[in-house]
C-alpha cells in the first residue's frame, strides 16, 4: 500500500474519531503528496518511496523549525499544534537512527571514501547524505562528520 493510500485510510479514521489535530496533519501530508505528483516533471502516478520519504522529512523539519520559533516567541498554543502535527508525520517516517548508529555508519563511509582531513568533508557528505537519507537529518550528519574528521 502506497503512502497516499495509507494517508487516505488514516484520514477516514481520523474523521470518524473526530480528531481535528490528526486530521489537519494528515491533510497537509496528502496535499504535499498531491502537489508533488502533479508538479512539472512528475512522471504521473504514485511517487517513488524515496520521494515520499523526502517529502515527509521536509514536512517534519518545517514543523520542528516552526515549533522552535513559536517556543521562542512564547506562543505555547501554536507550538503545541506544530508538535502534534510533527508527531503524526513521524509515524510515517522510517525509524530515525540514534547518534551512535549515525557515528558508526559515518565511520564506515569515511573509511570507504578514504577521507583523512576536514578538506575531504564534501566527499563524505555527498555519500553520507545519499546513504542516510530519511534515517537522520543533514545537520546531524554534518556535525558528526566534522567531529570525526577533525
C-alpha positions in Angstrom: 0.0 0.0 0.0 1.5 3.4 -1.0 1.8 6.2 1.4 -1.0 8.1 -0.3 -3.4 5.2 0.2 -2.3 4.8 3.8 -2.9 8.5 4.4 -6.3 8.3 2.8 -7.3 5.4 5.1 -6.0 7.3 8.1 -7.8 10.4 7.1 -11.1 8.4 7.2 -10.2 7.0 10.6 -9.4 10.5 12.0 -12.7 11.8 10.6 -14.6 9.0 12.3 -12.7 9.6 15.6 -13.2 13.4 15.1 -9.5 14.0 15.8 -9.0 17.5 14.4 -5.3 17.8 15.1 -4.5 14.5 13.5 -6.8 15.3 10.5 -5.1 18.6 9.9 -1.7 16.9 9.8 -2.8 14.1 7.5 -4.5 16.6 5.1 -1.3 18.6 4.9 0.7 15.4 4.1 -1.8 14.5 1.5 -1.6 18.0 0.0 2.1 17.8 -0.3 1.9 14.4 -2.0 -0.7 15.6 -4.5 1.4 18.7 -5.2 4.5 16.5 -5.8 2.6 14.1 -8.1 1.2 16.9 -10.2 4.3 19.1 -10.3 6.1 19.8 -13.5 8.4 17.0 -14.5 6.5 14.4 -12.4 6.0 11.1 -14.1 2.4 10.7 -13.0 1.0 8.0 -10.8 2.4 7.3 -7.3 5.6 8.8 -6.0 8.7 6.6 -5.5 9.3 5.7 -1.9 12.5 7.9 -1.7 10.4 10.9 -2.9 7.8 10.2 -0.2 10.4 10.0 2.5 11.9 13.2 1.3 8.5 14.9 1.4 7.8 13.7 4.9 11.3 14.7 6.1 10.8 18.2 4.7 7.4 18.4 6.4 8.8 17.2 9.7 11.7 19.7 9.5 9.2 22.5 8.9 7.2 21.6 11.9 10.3 21.4 14.1 11.5 24.8 13.0 8.1 26.3 13.4 7.7 24.8 16.9 11.1 26.2 17.9 10.2 29.7 16.7 6.8 29.6 18.4 8.6 28.5 21.6 11.0 31.4 21.5 8.1 33.8 21.0 6.1 32.3 23.9 3.3 31.0 21.7 2.6 27.7 23.5 -0.7 27.2 21.7 0.8 27.4 18.3 3.9 25.4 19.4 1.7 22.6 20.7 -0.2 22.4 17.3 3.1 22.1 15.4 4.4 19.5 17.8 1.1 17.5 17.4 1.4 17.6 13.6 5.1 16.6 13.9 4.1 13.5 16.0 1.6 12.5 13.2 4.2 13.0 10.4 6.8 11.0 12.3 4.6 7.9 12.3 5.1 7.6 8.6 8.9 8.3 8.6 11.3 5.4 8.9 12.8 4.9 12.4 15.4 7.6 12.9 19.0 6.4 13.8 20.5 7.2 17.2 23.6 9.3 17.3 25.8 6.2 18.0 24.3 4.4 14.9 24.9 7.5 12.8 28.5 7.7 14.0 29.2 4.1 13.2 27.7 4.4 9.7 29.7 7.6 9.1 33.0 6.0 10.2 32.4 3.2 7.7 31.6 5.8 5.0 34.7 7.8 5.8 36.8 4.7 5.6 35.2 3.7 2.3 35.7 7.2 0.8 39.2 7.4 2.2 38.8 10.8 3.8 41.5 11.9 6.2 41.1 15.6 6.9 38.4 18.2 7.1 39.2 19.1 3.5 37.5 15.8 2.4 34.2 16.9 4.1 32.5 17.3 0.7 33.3 13.8 -0.5 32.0 12.3 2.8 28.9 14.5 2.9 27.8 13.6 -0.7 28.0 9.8 0.0 26.6 10.1 3.6 23.5 12.2 2.7 22.6 9.6 0.0 23.1 6.6 2.2 21.4 8.1 5.3 18.6 9.9 3.6 15.4 9.7 5.7 17.3 8.0 8.5 18.6 11.2 10.1 18.8 14.8 9.3 21.5 16.6 7.4 22.5 18.8 10.3 23.3 15.7 12.5 25.3 14.2 9.6 27.3 17.4 9.1 28.1 17.9 12.7 29.2 14.3 13.2 31.3 14.2 10.1 33.1 17.5 11.1 33.8 16.0 14.5 35.1 12.7 13.1 37.4 14.4 10.6 38.9 17.0 13.0 
